[in-house]
Amino acid sequence: MSFAESYASLRITKPGMSAAAVTGRLGIEPTYSHEVGDAFGRGDQRRKQAMWTLSTEADGRGRLDEHLARLLDRVEPKRSVFEDLANEGYVMDWFCFVGVEGGQGGVVLSVDLLRRLAALPIELDLDIYG
């Protein structure tokens, strides 16, 4: 029997933005964030763009619909802020890791969940691995 194990992240970025400013506007602490100039990797590598991320990855892998619903529960009350960010040129996506084990498999997203996702100006990005 095959199955898909997933997690989801909401990512926000824009050239010249500050992740701290996004936190201030949303009133939600990110799971991960970095600012322009932050060090990463080995050596002298520096971030060229800031990013704000809210993720379920630390919750472990499971059904994608459950991960997305948990994130939506946190961000839906801030819908107007997301609309403002979209109008200001911020790039936002639901980054969804989907790992399929044991052959074929996939995800099912209910109509209700799809409506909730569609109500926010955020792209859906499915990153699927077999």
Secondary structure, 3 states (H helix, E strand, C coil): CCEEEEEEEEEEECCCCCHHHHHHHHCCCCCEEECCCCECCCCCCECCCCEEEEECHHHCCECHHHHHHHHHHHHHHHHHHHHHHHHCCCEEEEEEEEEEECCCCCCCCCHHHHHHHHCCCCEEEEEEEC
